[in-house]
Amino acid sequence: SYIYKTKGTCSTQIELDLDGDVVHNVKLQEAATEILSIPKLVEGLTVAQVEEKIGGIKCGFKNTSCGDQLAKACREAYEARRITKNRQLQKALPCGELFELNIIPPCFAHNKVDP
């Protein structure tokens, strides 16, 4: 489960699960009643679909909304998971295999590799 601290909304925190890039189990803390349906509406959507449907929505005079914050939370959770997986691969695989997979490990990041 991923926890995202919201910025500029009534909801103070969003908790969600990802299965690959598919969103599940969204929980909004301290959210206004009218947006409590959002978790049901985004259940089973991909991160990209959530961003497309509710990213960028503004609430009144604010520059964001609970929906927009949820889209940001989904993207942040997805990117954090991707980075964690890459780090796990870096620890598990030799540098040559990582280079072939297009995951540049620290040993290549600091040294130039001649072709």
LINFENVEN-V194718 format. One line per field, one symbol per residue. psi: psi as a letter, one per 30 degrees, with the letter a starting at -180 (. if undefined). A space follows every 10 residues. Layout:
psi->???
This chain:
psi->kkkkjlkgle kfkkklkkjc gkklhkkkkh lkefgffeee ffkflleeee eeefkfkkjb flgaleeeee eeeeeeeeee eeeeeeeeee efkleeeeee ggjjleffef kkjk.
